[in-house]
Amino acid sequence: MTAPADKLSFVEKAGYSATDAAANFVFMTMILFQLNFYTDVVGLTAGAAAAVLLWPRLWDAIFDPIMGVLADRTNTRWGKFRPWVLWTAVPWCVVMVLAYTTPRGWSAVPLVAYACITNTLLMTLYSMNNMPYSALGGVMTADLTERAKLNSFRFIAANVAQFVVGGFTLPLVAKFAVGHDRQHGWQMTMAVWAAISLVLFLITFFTTRERIKPVAATKSSPKEDFGNLLRNRPWLVMVSMTFVHFAILSFRGGATYNYYHHYADPGAMFDLLSKLGLTAGPLAPGAPSPGGLSETLGYIVHGTRTDLATSNVTDVFNSIVNMLGTATTIVVLVLSPSLARHFGKKAVAVAGFGLSALAAAAFYTLSPSNVGGMIALTILGSIVYAPTIPLIWAIYADVADYSEWQTGRRFTGMVFATIGFALKAGLAVGSASFLWIMALFFDYETKAPTAAAAIAGYRACSGLVVAVMFAGCTVLLAIYQLGRERTLKMAADLESRRLAARAT
């Protein structure tokens, strides 16, 4: 039974979810487009782009534990974690625009330095905002069912933002680029996303509050907190799983962008879009073979003329695939609390990651013209992966509970900060490793993205490599120690301790 004090209102759940929606305007842009923004828009080499992606995220991974110490030791009338959402809101939005601004007339070295500095600042602000925000969800309620519901709200909002980012970023870039160039298009698009993010941050701050406080205000050093974490076996498993999991997201983002733009047949894309009524008609008379569609399409998406140098059929198809996958995820997310209640978070997560591995492997079997299969597998993959999204974050809160259960001290910020370390390190290695694998095994060069070897690499990375990584997550979750019965017992014991503490 959920105690009234642990019951969260609809407004508070929805308000809490707003910041994760805001974060995804940066996160999903980073996952889906950042690698290609640096190579195709800024003009960096593959090696320079890999360095720009790798260093800031590794720094951010190092900074996360520092941020966890700061958050755990923050004491204000608003709580420990909630104030950071407010304090970082405006700087986040300013740097968000700067990170996607390309200085004019700069040579290669200053451009690399500018990209590295702005990306590092953005990742630092991301940590200062998102790590305390994630920890906030662990102290709003102690009830396991309410936590699952809270995380479902959070990731429904996050996926709505992903839907917007995946579906509208490239069309907005194309629209703002008309009469200017693609660099201007990116800058203006990110300004729109930044304005929306600022409003969402403020909504979270004004609608949420922290309820859970440690049973006793015992003092400990960061060294002691970290030492206790090293003895927390569920934490060790989840740190490892998080590293691989988020490496998948950034790796797959770069791989699938190139899969759709260079492996998939644009002629088949155009035919499918025409059947769905999303194009204005056939190609102009005398148009070249399907490989040249990006140069000859005159009308696309309800007959709206677009600038062919900045928008083509692959952009539209890629956006539609992103939107369909995200829309499917949003629908399935609603089922996550019910699945967790019946089968337990661990069982649902293991099944979801295992089936995701099979769906990813199936991508490798598709021919370039089988664009219908690409859409079908995207939807299927979203169905099996969606329930894992909120449950993984609810598991992180269980890991924080386990630390309190073991030691009698609660250091939620440190738990989420170290998880954040693994998350950011995974993102960094995932993005860079895609470029490394392509260069090492497939002779990839940014100036020759359509070479036969490179196209084979996009296909292998999007399918087989991603499948192997999902399988790794499945194994790690299978050995995770906090199953349904143990989690319920732990929650009951902690609630008894808190009631006893209040009584005294």
Secondary structure as UniProt FT lines:
FT   HELIX           4..6
FT   HELIX           10..29
FT   HELIX           30..34
FT   HELIX           35..36
FT   HELIX           37..42
FT   HELIX           46..72
FT   TURN            77..78
FT   HELIX           82..87
FT   HELIX           89..98
FT   TURN            99..100
FT   TURN            104..105
FT   HELIX           108..139
FT   HELIX           144..177
FT   TURN            178..179
FT   HELIX           182..207
FT   HELIX           222..230
FT   HELIX           233..258
FT   HELIX           259..263
FT   HELIX           266..275
FT   TURN            276..277
FT   TURN            285..286
FT   HELIX           290..292
FT   HELIX           293..296
FT   STRAND          299..300
FT   TURN            301..303
FT   STRAND          304..305
FT   TURN            308..310
FT   HELIX           313..333
FT   TURN            334..335
FT   HELIX           336..343
FT   HELIX           345..363
FT   TURN            364..365
FT   TURN            368..369
FT   HELIX           371..385
FT   TURN            386..387
FT   HELIX           388..407
FT   HELIX           412..442
FT   TURN            446..447
FT   TURN            449..450
FT   HELIX           452..460
FT   HELIX           461..465
FT   HELIX           466..478
FT   HELIX           484..503
//
